[in-house]
Structures are given as C-alpha cells and as structure tokens.
Amino acid sequence: MLFNTYGERGSVDNVDFPQLVIPRGLLSSGGSFGASVRQSQIGIQAFGPTIAGARTSADIQFDFAGGFPEAQNGASFGIMRLRTGTVSV
C-alpha cells in the first residue's frame, strides 16, 4: 500500500498530484493538506496450462489514480488505470 501526503503554505497547481507550489498571495488561502492511497497497486496473477512443454502465466497490475469522472451526482471515486499487463509462455 502506497500512502502519499503533502502539506504546504501556498497553493498547489494540482491537488491530486501536486508538482508546483505557488507562494501565498494577498488573497490566497493559508495553505492546504492532502493525502491519497490511490497510487497503491493491486495485482492479479494467474498460471495457465502447460502447452507443448511451455508453462503459461499472466499478470496484471492496476491502480485508481486515473483521474476523476465528471459525474452529475458528485461521485469522486478514482478511475481504474492499467499499470502493467503481461502474458508469458
């Protein structure tokens, strides 16, 4: 599980994945705090049959850091994002 957190005294360019903090201005807030576990990766691994002496397997990894849907009802659950997917023979 990956837990990210930040705290700052200015304002950030993106509250989801902050990369730049802008200094506090005359009309800006006193700062902000944010945290997320959405970058935690969840994986599934499967082992298949042996075909002509070759073992088969598959692996998929995903997280929920793919952004937020623009829903009218205010749902704010992260969109599932595929990180890696492999098939081995």
C-alpha atoms as an extended CHARMM CRD file, in Angstrom:
* protein
*
        89  EXT
         1         1  MET       CA              0.0000000000        0.0000000000        0.0000000000  PROA      1               0.0000000000
         2         2  LEU       CA              1.3670000000        3.4070000000       -1.0010000000  PROA      2               0.0000000000
         3         3  PHE       CA              0.3200000000        6.3930000000        1.0890000000  PROA      3               0.0000000000
         4         4  ASN       CA              1.1780000000        9.8860000000       -0.2220000000  PROA      4               0.0000000000
         5         5  THR       CA              0.7050000000       13.0540000000        1.7860000000  PROA      5               0.0000000000
         6         6  TYR       CA              1.6530000000       16.7140000000        1.4900000000  PROA      6               0.0000000000
         7         7  GLY       CA              1.2370000000       19.9550000000        3.3750000000  PROA      7               0.0000000000
         8         8  GLU       CA              2.1320000000       23.4400000000        2.1470000000  PROA      8               0.0000000000
         9         9  ARG       CA              1.6650000000       27.1310000000        2.9450000000  PROA      9               0.0000000000
        10        10  GLY       CA              0.8950000000       28.4170000000       -0.5520000000  PROA      10              0.0000000000
        11        11  SER       CA             -1.3520000000       26.8630000000       -3.1780000000  PROA      11              0.0000000000
        12        12  VAL       CA             -0.6180000000       23.8740000000       -5.4190000000  PROA      12              0.0000000000
        13        13  ASP       CA             -1.0140000000       23.5500000000       -9.1810000000  PROA      13              0.0000000000
        14        14  ASN       CA             -2.9080000000       20.2410000000       -8.8900000000  PROA      14              0.0000000000
        15        15  VAL       CA             -4.4450000000       18.9580000000       -5.6540000000  PROA      15              0.0000000000
        16        16  ASP       CA             -4.4680000000       15.3510000000       -6.9120000000  PROA      16              0.0000000000
        17        17  PHE       CA             -0.7510000000       15.1300000000       -7.8500000000  PROA      17              0.0000000000
        18        18  PRO       CA              0.9260000000       18.3780000000       -6.7230000000  PROA      18              0.0000000000
        19        19  GLN       CA              4.1380000000       19.2780000000       -8.5390000000  PROA      19              0.0000000000
        20        20  LEU       CA              4.4230000000       23.0330000000       -8.0640000000  PROA      20              0.0000000000
        21        21  VAL       CA              3.6060000000       25.2210000000       -5.0610000000  PROA      21              0.0000000000
        22        22  ILE       CA              2.8080000000       28.8580000000       -5.7300000000  PROA      22              0.0000000000
        23        23  PRO       CA              3.7710000000       31.2710000000       -2.9070000000  PROA      23              0.0000000000
        24        24  ARG       CA              0.9690000000       32.6510000000       -0.7850000000  PROA      24              0.0000000000
        25        25  GLY       CA             -0.5390000000       35.7960000000       -2.2730000000  PROA      25              0.0000000000
        26        26  LEU       CA             -2.6250000000       38.5640000000       -0.7640000000  PROA      26              0.0000000000
        27        27  LEU       CA             -5.9760000000       36.8410000000       -1.4580000000  PROA      27              0.0000000000
        28        28  SER       CA             -4.9090000000       33.1900000000       -1.2940000000  PROA      28              0.0000000000
        29        29  SER       CA             -5.5630000000       30.6860000000        1.4640000000  PROA      29              0.0000000000
        30        30  GLY       CA             -3.1640000000       29.9400000000        4.3190000000  PROA      30              0.0000000000
        31        31  GLY       CA             -2.1840000000       26.5870000000        2.7830000000  PROA      31              0.0000000000
        32        32  SER       CA             -3.5530000000       23.1130000000        2.3470000000  PROA      32              0.0000000000
        33        33  PHE       CA             -3.0400000000       19.4790000000        3.2500000000  PROA      33              0.0000000000
        34        34  GLY       CA             -3.7120000000       16.4170000000        1.0970000000  PROA      34              0.0000000000
        35        35  ALA       CA             -3.3270000000       12.6430000000        1.2400000000  PROA      35              0.0000000000
        36        36  SER       CA             -4.1020000000        9.7080000000       -1.0420000000  PROA      36              0.0000000000
        37        37  VAL       CA             -3.7690000000        5.9380000000       -1.3050000000  PROA      37              0.0000000000
        38        38  ARG       CA             -4.9510000000        5.8670000000       -4.9430000000  PROA      38              0.0000000000
        39        39  GLN       CA             -1.4830000000        5.0480000000       -6.3200000000  PROA      39              0.0000000000
        40        40  SER       CA             -1.4080000000        1.7320000000       -4.4260000000  PROA      40              0.0000000000
        41        41  GLN       CA             -1.1560000000       -1.0580000000       -6.9800000000  PROA      41              0.0000000000
        42        42  ILE       CA             -3.4970000000       -4.0400000000       -6.9880000000  PROA      42              0.0000000000
        43        43  GLY       CA             -2.4820000000       -7.0900000000       -8.9710000000  PROA      43              0.0000000000
        44        44  ILE       CA             -3.7970000000      -10.4090000000      -10.2150000000  PROA      44              0.0000000000
        45        45  GLN       CA             -1.5220000000      -13.2680000000      -11.2190000000  PROA      45              0.0000000000
        46        46  ALA       CA             -2.7350000000      -16.4210000000      -12.9890000000  PROA      46              0.0000000000
        47        47  PHE       CA             -0.9670000000      -19.6180000000      -14.0300000000  PROA      47              0.0000000000
        48        48  GLY       CA             -2.3080000000      -21.4540000000      -17.0670000000  PROA      48              0.0000000000
        49        49  PRO       CA             -1.7970000000      -24.8510000000      -18.6030000000  PROA      49              0.0000000000
        50        50  THR       CA              1.4360000000      -26.2360000000      -19.9930000000  PROA      50              0.0000000000
        51        51  ILE       CA              1.2620000000      -26.0780000000      -23.7980000000  PROA      51              0.0000000000
        52        52  ALA       CA              3.8160000000      -28.1570000000      -25.7600000000  PROA      52              0.0000000000
        53        53  GLY       CA              6.1500000000      -28.1210000000      -22.7580000000  PROA      53              0.0000000000
        54        54  ALA       CA              5.8340000000      -24.3310000000      -22.2050000000  PROA      54              0.0000000000
        55        55  ARG       CA              4.2750000000      -23.0090000000      -18.9980000000  PROA      55              0.0000000000
        56        56  THR       CA              1.8150000000      -20.1450000000      -19.4390000000  PROA      56              0.0000000000
        57        57  SER       CA              1.0680000000      -17.3400000000      -16.9970000000  PROA      57              0.0000000000
        58        58  ALA       CA             -0.3970000000      -13.8370000000      -16.9160000000  PROA      58              0.0000000000
        59        59  ASP       CA             -0.0450000000      -10.8490000000      -14.6110000000  PROA      59              0.0000000000
        60        60  ILE       CA             -1.9560000000       -7.5540000000      -14.4590000000  PROA      60              0.0000000000
        61        61  GLN       CA             -1.3530000000       -4.5320000000      -12.1850000000  PROA      61              0.0000000000
        62        62  PHE       CA             -3.6660000000       -1.5370000000      -11.8180000000  PROA      62              0.0000000000
        63        63  ASP       CA             -4.4140000000        1.4070000000       -9.5160000000  PROA      63              0.0000000000
        64        64  PHE       CA             -7.1540000000        4.0170000000       -9.1150000000  PROA      64              0.0000000000
        65        65  ALA       CA             -5.0990000000        7.1180000000       -9.9900000000  PROA      65              0.0000000000
        66        66  GLY       CA             -6.5420000000        7.5870000000      -13.4770000000  PROA      66              0.0000000000
        67        67  GLY       CA             -8.3630000000       10.8290000000      -12.6670000000  PROA      67              0.0000000000
        68        68  PHE       CA            -11.9140000000       11.5120000000      -11.5970000000  PROA      68              0.0000000000
        69        69  PRO       CA            -15.0980000000       11.0320000000      -13.6410000000  PROA      69              0.0000000000
        70        70  GLU       CA            -17.1980000000       14.0880000000      -14.3850000000  PROA      70              0.0000000000
        71        71  ALA       CA            -20.4110000000       12.7620000000      -12.8560000000  PROA      71              0.0000000000
        72        72  GLN       CA            -23.5090000000       14.8390000000      -12.1550000000  PROA      72              0.0000000000
        73        73  ASN       CA            -24.1400000000       13.0940000000       -8.8360000000  PROA      73              0.0000000000
        74        74  GLY       CA            -20.8010000000       14.1780000000       -7.3470000000  PROA      74              0.0000000000
        75        75  ALA       CA            -19.1440000000       10.7350000000       -7.3340000000  PROA      75              0.0000000000
        76        76  SER       CA            -15.4390000000       11.1590000000       -6.6370000000  PROA      76              0.0000000000
        77        77  PHE       CA            -14.0610000000        7.6160000000       -6.8760000000  PROA      77              0.0000000000
        78        78  GLY       CA            -10.8420000000        7.3720000000       -8.8860000000  PROA      78              0.0000000000
        79        79  ILE       CA            -10.8820000000        5.8150000000      -12.3470000000  PROA      79              0.0000000000
        80        80  MET       CA             -9.0770000000        2.4720000000      -12.6130000000  PROA      80              0.0000000000
        81        81  ARG       CA             -5.7960000000        2.7580000000      -14.5400000000  PROA      81              0.0000000000
        82        82  LEU       CA             -3.8860000000       -0.1610000000      -16.0600000000  PROA      82              0.0000000000
        83        83  ARG       CA             -0.2340000000       -0.0690000000      -14.9670000000  PROA      83              0.0000000000
        84        84  THR       CA              1.1820000000       -3.2750000000      -16.4980000000  PROA      84              0.0000000000
        85        85  GLY       CA             -0.1640000000       -6.3840000000      -18.1460000000  PROA      85              0.0000000000
        86        86  THR       CA              1.9850000000       -9.3420000000      -19.1960000000  PROA      86              0.0000000000
        87        87  VAL       CA              1.4210000000      -12.7820000000      -20.6800000000  PROA      87              0.0000000000
        88        88  SER       CA              4.2860000000      -15.2720000000      -20.5670000000  PROA      88              0.0000000000
        89        89  VAL       CA              4.7850000000      -18.5380000000      -22.4270000000  PROA      89              0.0000000000
